[in-house]
Amino acid sequence: MSACEHLTSVQDPPARTPGGCEECLATGSRWVHLRRCLSCGHVGCCDSSPNRHATAHFKESGHPVVASFEPGETWRWCYADQTLG
């Protein structure tokens, strides 16, 4: 079984909205946890959040990999291959 190529070829752009989920901040919504897109730096909320903006960003943009944007967490997730890295 080969490793996910998306996880090994991602970049590390800065967060576009370091203060929280881009869409939730714009609409006044709340979030549970944050995820940062490793293609463009979009910060979205996790699937436990009411609006699931990180997954929506993947579906809209096709950017496959996010990293946890929570303090002390260093994991990455590839939506395309459903792989944790």
PyMOL Python script that loads the backbone (N, CA, C, O; Angstrom):
from pymol import cmd

cmd.read_pdbstr("""\
ATOM      1  N   MET A   1       0.850  -1.181   0.000  1.00  0.00           N
ATOM      2  CA  MET A   1       0.000   0.000   0.000  1.00  0.00           C
ATOM      3  C   MET A   1       0.892   1.240   0.000  1.00  0.00           C
ATOM      4  O   MET A   1       1.768   1.377   0.854  1.00  0.00           O
ATOM      5  N   SER A   2       0.671   2.133  -0.948  1.00  0.00           N
ATOM      6  CA  SER A   2       1.502   3.331  -1.033  1.00  0.00           C
ATOM      7  C   SER A   2       0.938   4.450  -0.166  1.00  0.00           C
ATOM      8  O   SER A   2      -0.260   4.494   0.115  1.00  0.00           O
ATOM      9  N   ALA A   3       1.810   5.341   0.248  1.00  0.00           N
ATOM     10  CA  ALA A   3       1.401   6.479   1.058  1.00  0.00           C
ATOM     11  C   ALA A   3       0.619   7.474   0.209  1.00  0.00           C
ATOM     12  O   ALA A   3       0.774   7.512  -1.012  1.00  0.00           O
ATOM     13  N   CYS A   4      -0.192   8.250   0.833  1.00  0.00           N
ATOM     14  CA  CYS A   4      -0.973   9.270   0.146  1.00  0.00           C
ATOM     15  C   CYS A   4      -0.031  10.337  -0.409  1.00  0.00           C
ATOM     16  O   CYS A   4       0.696  10.983   0.346  1.00  0.00           O
ATOM     17  N   GLU A   5      -0.048  10.516  -1.705  1.00  0.00           N
ATOM     18  CA  GLU A   5       0.818  11.515  -2.342  1.00  0.00           C
ATOM     19  C   GLU A   5       0.424  12.939  -1.971  1.00  0.00           C
ATOM     20  O   GLU A   5       1.271  13.833  -1.949  1.00  0.00           O
ATOM     21  N   HIS A   6      -0.847  13.153  -1.683  1.00  0.00           N
ATOM     22  CA  HIS A   6      -1.287  14.497  -1.297  1.00  0.00           C
ATOM     23  C   HIS A   6      -0.620  14.943   0.004  1.00  0.00           C
ATOM     24  O   HIS A   6      -0.207  16.095   0.138  1.00  0.00           O
ATOM     25  N   LEU A   7      -0.520  14.014   0.962  1.00  0.00           N
ATOM     26  CA  LEU A   7       0.068  14.353   2.260  1.00  0.00           C
ATOM     27  C   LEU A   7       1.554  14.671   2.152  1.00  0.00           C
ATOM     28  O   LEU A   7       2.077  15.460   2.940  1.00  0.00           O
ATOM     29  N   THR A   8       2.236  14.067   1.189  1.00  0.00           N
ATOM     30  CA  THR A   8       3.680  14.285   1.081  1.00  0.00           C
ATOM     31  C   THR A   8       4.040  15.445   0.164  1.00  0.00           C
ATOM     32  O   THR A   8       5.198  15.861   0.123  1.00  0.00           O
ATOM     33  N   SER A   9       3.072  15.971  -0.566  1.00  0.00           N
ATOM     34  CA  SER A   9       3.396  17.032  -1.516  1.00  0.00           C
ATOM     35  C   SER A   9       2.733  18.376  -1.195  1.00  0.00           C
ATOM     36  O   SER A   9       2.717  19.274  -2.036  1.00  0.00           O
ATOM     37  N   VAL A  10       2.191  18.514   0.005  1.00  0.00           N
ATOM     38  CA  VAL A  10       1.504  19.757   0.363  1.00  0.00           C
ATOM     39  C   VAL A  10       2.481  20.856   0.729  1.00  0.00           C
ATOM     40  O   VAL A  10       3.648  20.611   1.035  1.00  0.00           O
ATOM     41  N   GLN A  11       1.970  22.063   0.688  1.00  0.00           N
ATOM     42  CA  GLN A  11       2.755  23.220   1.106  1.00  0.00           C
ATOM     43  C   GLN A  11       2.352  23.574   2.530  1.00  0.00           C
ATOM     44  O   GLN A  11       1.653  22.800   3.185  1.00  0.00           O
ATOM     45  N   ASP A  12       2.779  24.722   3.013  1.00  0.00           N
ATOM     46  CA  ASP A  12       2.455  25.146   4.375  1.00  0.00           C
ATOM     47  C   ASP A  12       2.154  26.643   4.395  1.00  0.00           C
ATOM     48  O   ASP A  12       2.891  27.418   5.005  1.00  0.00           O
ATOM     49  N   PRO A  13       1.059  27.055   3.719  1.00  0.00           N
ATOM     50  CA  PRO A  13       0.752  28.486   3.656  1.00  0.00           C
ATOM     51  C   PRO A  13       0.272  29.007   5.008  1.00  0.00           C
ATOM     52  O   PRO A  13      -0.259  28.244   5.816  1.00  0.00           O
ATOM     53  N   PRO A  14       0.454  30.291   5.253  1.00  0.00           N
ATOM     54  CA  PRO A  14      -0.050  30.860   6.502  1.00  0.00           C
ATOM     55  C   PRO A  14      -1.575  30.880   6.509  1.00  0.00           C
ATOM     56  O   PRO A  14      -2.213  30.880   5.457  1.00  0.00           O
ATOM     57  N   ALA A  15      -2.141  30.896   7.694  1.00  0.00           N
ATOM     58  CA  ALA A  15      -3.597  30.968   7.835  1.00  0.00           C
ATOM     59  C   ALA A  15      -4.101  32.307   7.314  1.00  0.00           C
ATOM     60  O   ALA A  15      -3.549  33.359   7.634  1.00  0.00           O
ATOM     61  N   ARG A  16      -5.157  32.253   6.507  1.00  0.00           N
ATOM     62  CA  ARG A  16      -5.752  33.492   5.979  1.00  0.00           C
ATOM     63  C   ARG A  16      -6.508  34.240   7.064  1.00  0.00           C
ATOM     64  O   ARG A  16      -6.573  35.469   7.032  1.00  0.00           O
ATOM     65  N   THR A  17      -7.081  33.525   8.023  1.00  0.00           N
ATOM     66  CA  THR A  17      -7.794  34.147   9.146  1.00  0.00           C
ATOM     67  C   THR A  17      -7.346  33.487  10.441  1.00  0.00           C
ATOM     68  O   THR A  17      -7.991  32.549  10.909  1.00  0.00           O
ATOM     69  N   PRO A  18      -6.248  33.962  11.029  1.00  0.00           N
ATOM     70  CA  PRO A  18      -5.721  33.314  12.230  1.00  0.00           C
ATOM     71  C   PRO A  18      -6.684  33.344  13.421  1.00  0.00           C
ATOM     72  O   PRO A  18      -6.492  32.605  14.387  1.00  0.00           O
ATOM     73  N   GLY A  19      -7.719  34.192  13.361  1.00  0.00           N
ATOM     74  CA  GLY A  19      -8.652  34.320  14.479  1.00  0.00           C
ATOM     75  C   GLY A  19      -9.794  33.330  14.485  1.00  0.00           C
ATOM     76  O   GLY A  19     -10.590  33.327  15.424  1.00  0.00           O
ATOM     77  N   GLY A  20      -9.906  32.476  13.452  1.00  0.00           N
ATOM     78  CA  GLY A  20     -10.996  31.505  13.441  1.00  0.00           C
ATOM     79  C   GLY A  20     -11.436  31.136  12.047  1.00  0.00           C
ATOM     80  O   GLY A  20     -10.776  31.464  11.061  1.00  0.00           O
ATOM     81  N   CYS A  21     -12.556  30.451  11.976  1.00  0.00           N
ATOM     82  CA  CYS A  21     -13.124  30.006  10.705  1.00  0.00           C
ATOM     83  C   CYS A  21     -13.544  31.212   9.872  1.00  0.00           C
ATOM     84  O   CYS A  21     -14.290  32.074  10.338  1.00  0.00           O
ATOM     85  N   GLU A  22     -13.060  31.261   8.642  1.00  0.00           N
ATOM     86  CA  GLU A  22     -13.350  32.395   7.752  1.00  0.00           C
ATOM     87  C   GLU A  22     -14.839  32.675   7.629  1.00  0.00           C
ATOM     88  O   GLU A  22     -15.288  33.798   7.856  1.00  0.00           O
ATOM     89  N   GLU A  23     -15.593  31.661   7.273  1.00  0.00           N
ATOM     90  CA  GLU A  23     -17.023  31.845   7.034  1.00  0.00           C
ATOM     91  C   GLU A  23     -17.790  32.113   8.326  1.00  0.00           C
ATOM     92  O   GLU A  23     -18.699  32.943   8.342  1.00  0.00           O
ATOM     93  N   CYS A  24     -17.433  31.420   9.411  1.00  0.00           N
ATOM     94  CA  CYS A  24     -18.114  31.643  10.684  1.00  0.00           C
ATOM     95  C   CYS A  24     -17.865  33.054  11.207  1.00  0.00           C
ATOM     96  O   CYS A  24     -18.770  33.681  11.757  1.00  0.00           O
ATOM     97  N   LEU A  25     -16.653  33.553  11.038  1.00  0.00           N
ATOM     98  CA  LEU A  25     -16.366  34.926  11.464  1.00  0.00           C
ATOM     99  C   LEU A  25     -17.203  35.922  10.665  1.00  0.00           C
ATOM    100  O   LEU A  25     -17.676  36.921  11.207  1.00  0.00           O
ATOM    101  N   ALA A  26     -17.382  35.644   9.381  1.00  0.00           N
ATOM    102  CA  ALA A  26     -18.157  36.551   8.517  1.00  0.00           C
ATOM    103  C   ALA A  26     -19.650  36.542   8.853  1.00  0.00           C
ATOM    104  O   ALA A  26     -20.330  37.556   8.693  1.00  0.00           O
ATOM    105  N   THR A  27     -20.162  35.388   9.322  1.00  0.00           N
ATOM    106  CA  THR A  27     -21.597  35.274   9.575  1.00  0.00           C
ATOM    107  C   THR A  27     -21.969  35.303  11.050  1.00  0.00           C
ATOM    108  O   THR A  27     -23.153  35.331  11.389  1.00  0.00           O
ATOM    109  N   GLY A  28     -20.977  35.296  11.927  1.00  0.00           N
ATOM    110  CA  GLY A  28     -21.249  35.295  13.362  1.00  0.00           C
ATOM    111  C   GLY A  28     -21.606  33.922  13.903  1.00  0.00           C
ATOM    112  O   GLY A  28     -22.189  33.813  14.981  1.00  0.00           O
ATOM    113  N   SER A  29     -21.262  32.869  13.164  1.00  0.00           N
ATOM    114  CA  SER A  29     -21.530  31.498  13.608  1.00  0.00           C
ATOM    115  C   SER A  29     -20.452  31.032  14.584  1.00  0.00           C
ATOM    116  O   SER A  29     -19.457  31.721  14.808  1.00  0.00           O
ATOM    117  N   ARG A  30     -20.665  29.874  15.147  1.00  0.00           N
ATOM    118  CA  ARG A  30     -19.689  29.309  16.089  1.00  0.00           C
ATOM    119  C   ARG A  30     -19.053  28.064  15.476  1.00  0.00           C
ATOM    120  O   ARG A  30     -19.574  27.500  14.513  1.00  0.00           O
ATOM    121  N   TRP A  31     -17.930  27.645  16.039  1.00  0.00           N
ATOM    122  CA  TRP A  31     -17.237  26.445  15.586  1.00  0.00           C
ATOM    123  C   TRP A  31     -16.744  25.667  16.787  1.00  0.00           C
ATOM    124  O   TRP A  31     -16.699  26.183  17.904  1.00  0.00           O
ATOM    125  N   VAL A  32     -16.366  24.395  16.540  1.00  0.00           N
ATOM    126  CA  VAL A  32     -15.837  23.532  17.594  1.00  0.00           C
ATOM    127  C   VAL A  32     -14.314  23.469  17.486  1.00  0.00           C
ATOM    128  O   VAL A  32     -13.609  23.814  18.434  1.00  0.00           O
ATOM    129  N   HIS A  33     -13.804  23.027  16.328  1.00  0.00           N
ATOM    130  CA  HIS A  33     -12.366  22.947  16.078  1.00  0.00           C
ATOM    131  C   HIS A  33     -12.077  23.537  14.701  1.00  0.00           C
ATOM    132  O   HIS A  33     -12.966  23.646  13.857  1.00  0.00           O
ATOM    133  N   LEU A  34     -10.820  23.913  14.491  1.00  0.00           N
ATOM    134  CA  LEU A  34     -10.433  24.550  13.230  1.00  0.00           C
ATOM    135  C   LEU A  34      -9.462  23.694  12.431  1.00  0.00           C
ATOM    136  O   LEU A  34      -8.664  22.942  12.989  1.00  0.00           O
ATOM    137  N   ARG A  35      -9.550  23.828  11.108  1.00  0.00           N
ATOM    138  CA  ARG A  35      -8.682  23.129  10.166  1.00  0.00           C
ATOM    139  C   ARG A  35      -8.134  24.147   9.169  1.00  0.00           C
ATOM    140  O   ARG A  35      -8.868  25.018   8.702  1.00  0.00           O
ATOM    141  N   ARG A  36      -6.840  24.037   8.840  1.00  0.00           N
ATOM    142  CA  ARG A  36      -6.204  24.946   7.878  1.00  0.00           C
ATOM    143  C   ARG A  36      -5.890  24.192   6.594  1.00  0.00           C
ATOM    144  O   ARG A  36      -5.249  23.141   6.623  1.00  0.00           O
ATOM    145  N   CYS A  37      -6.342  24.733   5.470  1.00  0.00           N
ATOM    146  CA  CYS A  37      -6.077  24.139   4.162  1.00  0.00           C
ATOM    147  C   CYS A  37      -4.594  24.313   3.841  1.00  0.00           C
ATOM    148  O   CYS A  37      -4.056  25.416   3.941  1.00  0.00           O
ATOM    149  N   LEU A  38      -3.940  23.222   3.456  1.00  0.00           N
ATOM    150  CA  LEU A  38      -2.514  23.288   3.160  1.00  0.00           C
ATOM    151  C   LEU A  38      -2.239  23.599   1.695  1.00  0.00           C
ATOM    152  O   LEU A  38      -1.101  23.485   1.239  1.00  0.00           O
ATOM    153  N   SER A  39      -3.273  23.992   0.953  1.00  0.00           N
ATOM    154  CA  SER A  39      -3.079  24.504  -0.405  1.00  0.00           C
ATOM    155  C   SER A  39      -3.128  26.024  -0.422  1.00  0.00           C
ATOM    156  O   SER A  39      -2.335  26.668  -1.108  1.00  0.00           O
ATOM    157  N   CYS A  40      -4.073  26.604   0.341  1.00  0.00           N
ATOM    158  CA  CYS A  40      -4.278  28.054   0.246  1.00  0.00           C
ATOM    159  C   CYS A  40      -4.327  28.795   1.577  1.00  0.00           C
ATOM    160  O   CYS A  40      -4.353  30.025   1.585  1.00  0.00           O
ATOM    161  N   GLY A  41      -4.341  28.079   2.707  1.00  0.00           N
ATOM    162  CA  GLY A  41      -4.373  28.734   4.014  1.00  0.00           C
ATOM    163  C   GLY A  41      -5.770  29.025   4.536  1.00  0.00           C
ATOM    164  O   GLY A  41      -5.908  29.620   5.605  1.00  0.00           O
ATOM    165  N   HIS A  42      -6.817  28.620   3.810  1.00  0.00           N
ATOM    166  CA  HIS A  42      -8.188  28.815   4.291  1.00  0.00           C
ATOM    167  C   HIS A  42      -8.343  28.145   5.652  1.00  0.00           C
ATOM    168  O   HIS A  42      -7.900  27.012   5.840  1.00  0.00           O
ATOM    169  N   VAL A  43      -8.964  28.832   6.595  1.00  0.00           N
ATOM    170  CA  VAL A  43      -9.255  28.255   7.903  1.00  0.00           C
ATOM    171  C   VAL A  43     -10.755  28.010   7.963  1.00  0.00           C
ATOM    172  O   VAL A  43     -11.561  28.928   7.813  1.00  0.00           O
ATOM    173  N   GLY A  44     -11.109  26.743   8.186  1.00  0.00           N
ATOM    174  CA  GLY A  44     -12.514  26.369   8.266  1.00  0.00           C
ATOM    175  C   GLY A  44     -12.778  25.541   9.505  1.00  0.00           C
ATOM    176  O   GLY A  44     -11.856  25.036  10.145  1.00  0.00           O
ATOM    177  N   CYS A  45     -14.050  25.411   9.832  1.00  0.00           N
ATOM    178  CA  CYS A  45     -14.437  24.643  11.012  1.00  0.00           C
ATOM    179  C   CYS A  45     -14.598  23.162  10.672  1.00  0.00           C
ATOM    180  O   CYS A  45     -14.866  22.795   9.527  1.00  0.00           O
ATOM    181  N   CYS A  46     -14.428  22.328  11.684  1.00  0.00           N
ATOM    182  CA  CYS A  46     -14.447  20.872  11.531  1.00  0.00           C
ATOM    183  C   CYS A  46     -15.865  20.335  11.321  1.00  0.00           C
ATOM    184  O   CYS A  46     -16.841  21.083  11.377  1.00  0.00           O
ATOM    185  N   ASP A  47     -15.955  19.032  11.079  1.00  0.00           N
ATOM    186  CA  ASP A  47     -17.256  18.401  10.861  1.00  0.00           C
ATOM    187  C   ASP A  47     -18.089  18.269  12.132  1.00  0.00           C
ATOM    188  O   ASP A  47     -19.270  17.930  12.047  1.00  0.00           O
ATOM    189  N   SER A  48     -17.519  18.524  13.297  1.00  0.00           N
ATOM    190  CA  SER A  48     -18.300  18.562  14.531  1.00  0.00           C
ATOM    191  C   SER A  48     -18.946  19.930  14.732  1.00  0.00           C
ATOM    192  O   SER A  48     -19.797  20.095  15.607  1.00  0.00           O
ATOM    193  N   SER A  49     -18.550  20.892  13.938  1.00  0.00           N
ATOM    194  CA  SER A  49     -19.109  22.240  13.986  1.00  0.00           C
ATOM    195  C   SER A  49     -20.401  22.279  13.173  1.00  0.00           C
ATOM    196  O   SER A  49     -20.562  21.485  12.246  1.00  0.00           O
ATOM    197  N   PRO A  50     -21.315  23.176  13.496  1.00  0.00           N
ATOM    198  CA  PRO A  50     -22.596  23.216  12.788  1.00  0.00           C
ATOM    199  C   PRO A  50     -22.484  23.405  11.267  1.00  0.00           C
ATOM    200  O   PRO A  50     -23.303  22.865  10.525  1.00  0.00           O
ATOM    201  N   ASN A  51     -21.493  24.155  10.797  1.00  0.00           N
ATOM    202  CA  ASN A  51     -21.440  24.500   9.371  1.00  0.00           C
ATOM    203  C   ASN A  51     -20.427  23.719   8.545  1.00  0.00           C
ATOM    204  O   ASN A  51     -20.480  23.767   7.316  1.00  0.00           O
ATOM    205  N   ARG A  52     -19.519  23.013   9.171  1.00  0.00           N
ATOM    206  CA  ARG A  52     -18.557  22.140   8.478  1.00  0.00           C
ATOM    207  C   ARG A  52     -17.853  22.828   7.305  1.00  0.00           C
ATOM    208  O   ARG A  52     -17.807  22.293   6.197  1.00  0.00           O
ATOM    209  N   HIS A  53     -17.312  24.005   7.558  1.00  0.00           N
ATOM    210  CA  HIS A  53     -16.724  24.800   6.480  1.00  0.00           C
ATOM    211  C   HIS A  53     -15.434  24.222   5.909  1.00  0.00           C
ATOM    212  O   HIS A  53     -15.141  24.461   4.738  1.00  0.00           O
ATOM    213  N   ALA A  54     -14.655  23.477   6.677  1.00  0.00           N
ATOM    214  CA  ALA A  54     -13.421  22.893   6.137  1.00  0.00           C
ATOM    215  C   ALA A  54     -13.755  21.870   5.047  1.00  0.00           C
ATOM    216  O   ALA A  54     -13.142  21.879   3.980  1.00  0.00           O
ATOM    217  N   THR A  55     -14.716  20.998   5.310  1.00  0.00           N
ATOM    218  CA  THR A  55     -15.126  20.020   4.311  1.00  0.00           C
ATOM    219  C   THR A  55     -15.761  20.710   3.110  1.00  0.00           C
ATOM    220  O   THR A  55     -15.516  20.319   1.969  1.00  0.00           O
ATOM    221  N   ALA A  56     -16.574  21.732   3.356  1.00  0.00           N
ATOM    222  CA  ALA A  56     -17.190  22.487   2.258  1.00  0.00           C
ATOM    223  C   ALA A  56     -16.118  23.118   1.376  1.00  0.00           C
ATOM    224  O   ALA A  56     -16.266  23.161   0.155  1.00  0.00           O
ATOM    225  N   HIS A  57     -15.040  23.608   1.986  1.00  0.00           N
ATOM    226  CA  HIS A  57     -13.946  24.198   1.219  1.00  0.00           C
ATOM    227  C   HIS A  57     -13.302  23.143   0.321  1.00  0.00           C
ATOM    228  O   HIS A  57     -13.009  23.420  -0.842  1.00  0.00           O
ATOM    229  N   PHE A  58     -13.079  21.938   0.848  1.00  0.00           N
ATOM    230  CA  PHE A  58     -12.521  20.857   0.022  1.00  0.00           C
ATOM    231  C   PHE A  58     -13.443  20.560  -1.158  1.00  0.00           C
ATOM    232  O   PHE A  58     -12.981  20.463  -2.295  1.00  0.00           O
ATOM    233  N   LYS A  59     -14.724  20.419  -0.901  1.00  0.00           N
ATOM    234  CA  LYS A  59     -15.670  20.090  -1.968  1.00  0.00           C
ATOM    235  C   LYS A  59     -15.743  21.178  -3.033  1.00  0.00           C
ATOM    236  O   LYS A  59     -15.910  20.885  -4.217  1.00  0.00           O
ATOM    237  N   GLU A  60     -15.618  22.415  -2.617  1.00  0.00           N
ATOM    238  CA  GLU A  60     -15.689  23.546  -3.544  1.00  0.00           C
ATOM    239  C   GLU A  60     -14.383  23.771  -4.297  1.00  0.00           C
ATOM    240  O   GLU A  60     -14.399  24.056  -5.495  1.00  0.00           O
ATOM    241  N   SER A  61     -13.260  23.646  -3.610  1.00  0.00           N
ATOM    242  CA  SER A  61     -11.963  24.000  -4.188  1.00  0.00           C
ATOM    243  C   SER A  61     -11.186  22.803  -4.736  1.00  0.00           C
ATOM    244  O   SER A  61     -10.377  22.949  -5.652  1.00  0.00           O
ATOM    245  N   GLY A  62     -11.436  21.618  -4.169  1.00  0.00           N
ATOM    246  CA  GLY A  62     -10.649  20.447  -4.535  1.00  0.00           C
ATOM    247  C   GLY A  62      -9.319  20.371  -3.810  1.00  0.00           C
ATOM    248  O   GLY A  62      -8.524  19.471  -4.085  1.00  0.00           O
ATOM    249  N   HIS A  63      -9.055  21.286  -2.897  1.00  0.00           N
ATOM    250  CA  HIS A  63      -7.813  21.251  -2.118  1.00  0.00           C
ATOM    251  C   HIS A  63      -7.910  20.092  -1.129  1.00  0.00           C
ATOM    252  O   HIS A  63      -8.757  20.122  -0.236  1.00  0.00           O
ATOM    253  N   PRO A  64      -7.059  19.065  -1.267  1.00  0.00           N
ATOM    254  CA  PRO A  64      -7.292  17.814  -0.546  1.00  0.00           C
ATOM    255  C   PRO A  64      -6.835  17.725   0.906  1.00  0.00           C
ATOM    256  O   PRO A  64      -7.371  16.908   1.655  1.00  0.00           O
ATOM    257  N   VAL A  65      -5.870  18.532   1.332  1.00  0.00           N
ATOM    258  CA  VAL A  65      -5.277  18.301   2.656  1.00  0.00           C
ATOM    259  C   VAL A  65      -5.483  19.487   3.594  1.00  0.00           C
ATOM    260  O   VAL A  65      -5.275  20.644   3.231  1.00  0.00           O
ATOM    261  N   VAL A  66      -5.901  19.153   4.815  1.00  0.00           N
ATOM    262  CA  VAL A  66      -6.000  20.135   5.884  1.00  0.00           C
ATOM    263  C   VAL A  66      -5.116  19.685   7.040  1.00  0.00           C
ATOM    264  O   VAL A  66      -4.800  18.505   7.190  1.00  0.00           O
ATOM    265  N   ALA A  67      -4.734  20.652   7.838  1.00  0.00           N
ATOM    266  CA  ALA A  67      -4.013  20.368   9.082  1.00  0.00           C
ATOM    267  C   ALA A  67      -4.856  20.895  10.228  1.00  0.00           C
ATOM    268  O   ALA A  67      -5.601  21.863  10.073  1.00  0.00           O
ATOM    269  N   SER A  68      -4.734  20.255  11.372  1.00  0.00           N
ATOM    270  CA  SER A  68      -5.412  20.789  12.541  1.00  0.00           C
ATOM    271  C   SER A  68      -4.875  22.193  12.801  1.00  0.00           C
ATOM    272  O   SER A  68      -3.673  22.436  12.692  1.00  0.00           O
ATOM    273  N   PHE A  69      -5.760  23.101  13.139  1.00  0.00           N
ATOM    274  CA  PHE A  69      -5.364  24.463  13.482  1.00  0.00           C
ATOM    275  C   PHE A  69      -5.627  24.692  14.975  1.00  0.00           C
ATOM    276  O   PHE A  69      -5.939  25.800  15.412  1.00  0.00           O
ATOM    277  N   GLU A  70      -5.491  23.609  15.731  1.00  0.00           N
ATOM    278  CA  GLU A  70      -5.661  23.654  17.177  1.00  0.00           C
ATOM    279  C   GLU A  70      -4.290  23.633  17.844  1.00  0.00           C
ATOM    280  O   GLU A  70      -3.391  22.934  17.379  1.00  0.00           O
ATOM    281  N   PRO A  71      -4.117  24.391  18.929  1.00  0.00           N
ATOM    282  CA  PRO A  71      -2.822  24.413  19.623  1.00  0.00           C
ATOM    283  C   PRO A  71      -2.379  23.016  20.047  1.00  0.00           C
ATOM    284  O   PRO A  71      -3.161  22.256  20.617  1.00  0.00           O
ATOM    285  N   GLY A  72      -1.122  22.685  19.766  1.00  0.00           N
ATOM    286  CA  GLY A  72      -0.540  21.409  20.174  1.00  0.00           C
ATOM    287  C   GLY A  72      -0.849  20.229  19.272  1.00  0.00           C
ATOM    288  O   GLY A  72      -0.326  19.138  19.500  1.00  0.00           O
ATOM    289  N   GLU A  73      -1.692  20.412  18.244  1.00  0.00           N
ATOM    290  CA  GLU A  73      -2.018  19.318  17.327  1.00  0.00           C
ATOM    291  C   GLU A  73      -1.249  19.493  16.023  1.00  0.00           C
ATOM    292  O   GLU A  73      -1.185  20.594  15.476  1.00  0.00           O
ATOM    293  N   THR A  74      -0.664  18.398  15.525  1.00  0.00           N
ATOM    294  CA  THR A  74       0.166  18.485  14.321  1.00  0.00           C
ATOM    295  C   THR A  74      -0.281  17.556  13.206  1.00  0.00           C
ATOM    296  O   THR A  74       0.432  17.417  12.212  1.00  0.00           O
ATOM    297  N   TRP A  75      -1.439  16.915  13.336  1.00  0.00           N
ATOM    298  CA  TRP A  75      -1.883  15.957  12.322  1.00  0.00           C
ATOM    299  C   TRP A  75      -2.422  16.654  11.076  1.00  0.00           C
ATOM    300  O   TRP A  75      -2.784  17.831  11.092  1.00  0.00           O
ATOM    301  N   ARG A  76      -2.458  15.870   9.990  1.00  0.00           N
ATOM    302  CA  ARG A  76      -3.003  16.316   8.709  1.00  0.00           C
ATOM    303  C   ARG A  76      -4.010  15.277   8.225  1.00  0.00           C
ATOM    304  O   ARG A  76      -3.904  14.098   8.564  1.00  0.00           O
ATOM    305  N   TRP A  77      -4.983  15.715   7.436  1.00  0.00           N
ATOM    306  CA  TRP A  77      -6.008  14.826   6.900  1.00  0.00           C
ATOM    307  C   TRP A  77      -6.157  15.075   5.405  1.00  0.00           C
ATOM    308  O   TRP A  77      -6.267  16.219   4.965  1.00  0.00           O
ATOM    309  N   CYS A  78      -6.160  14.000   4.634  1.00  0.00           N
ATOM    310  CA  CYS A  78      -6.401  14.091   3.198  1.00  0.00           C
ATOM    311  C   CYS A  78      -7.841  13.668   2.930  1.00  0.00           C
ATOM    312  O   CYS A  78      -8.201  12.508   3.130  1.00  0.00           O
ATOM    313  N   TYR A  79      -8.655  14.604   2.480  1.00  0.00           N
ATOM    314  CA  TYR A  79     -10.047  14.300   2.136  1.00  0.00           C
ATOM    315  C   TYR A  79     -10.123  13.360   0.941  1.00  0.00           C
ATOM    316  O   TYR A  79     -10.958  12.456   0.917  1.00  0.00           O
ATOM    317  N   ALA A  80      -9.265  13.562  -0.044  1.00  0.00           N
ATOM    318  CA  ALA A  80      -9.328  12.769  -1.274  1.00  0.00           C
ATOM    319  C   ALA A  80      -9.082  11.286  -1.017  1.00  0.00           C
ATOM    320  O   ALA A  80      -9.776  10.435  -1.573  1.00  0.00           O
ATOM    321  N   ASP A  81      -8.104  10.976  -0.180  1.00  0.00           N
ATOM    322  CA  ASP A  81      -7.746   9.592   0.101  1.00  0.00           C
ATOM    323  C   ASP A  81      -8.228   9.093   1.460  1.00  0.00           C
ATOM    324  O   ASP A  81      -7.981   7.944   1.827  1.00  0.00           O
ATOM    325  N   GLN A  82      -8.924   9.970   2.213  1.00  0.00           N
ATOM    326  CA  GLN A  82      -9.430   9.619   3.546  1.00  0.00           C
ATOM    327  C   GLN A  82      -8.298   9.033   4.398  1.00  0.00           C
ATOM    328  O   GLN A  82      -8.426   7.960   4.989  1.00  0.00           O
ATOM    329  N   THR A  83      -7.171   9.786   4.441  1.00  0.00           N
ATOM    330  CA  THR A  83      -5.962   9.315   5.114  1.00  0.00           C
ATOM    331  C   THR A  83      -5.474  10.337   6.128  1.00  0.00           C
ATOM    332  O   THR A  83      -5.430  11.534   5.845  1.00  0.00           O
ATOM    333  N   LEU A  84      -5.115   9.865   7.292  1.00  0.00           N
ATOM    334  CA  LEU A  84      -4.542  10.696   8.329  1.00  0.00           C
ATOM    335  C   LEU A  84      -3.033  10.655   8.219  1.00  0.00           C
ATOM    336  O   LEU A  84      -2.452   9.589   8.014  1.00  0.00           O
ATOM    337  N   GLY A  85      -2.400  11.790   8.352  1.00  0.00           N
ATOM    338  CA  GLY A  85      -0.953  11.838   8.259  1.00  0.00           C
ATOM    339  C   GLY A  85      -0.320  12.611   9.366  1.00  0.00           C
ATOM    340  O   GLY A  85       0.904  12.733   9.412  1.00  0.00           O
TER     341      GLY A  85
END
""", "prot")
cmd.dss("prot")
cmd.show_as("cartoon", "prot")
cmd.util.cbc("prot")
cmd.orient("prot")
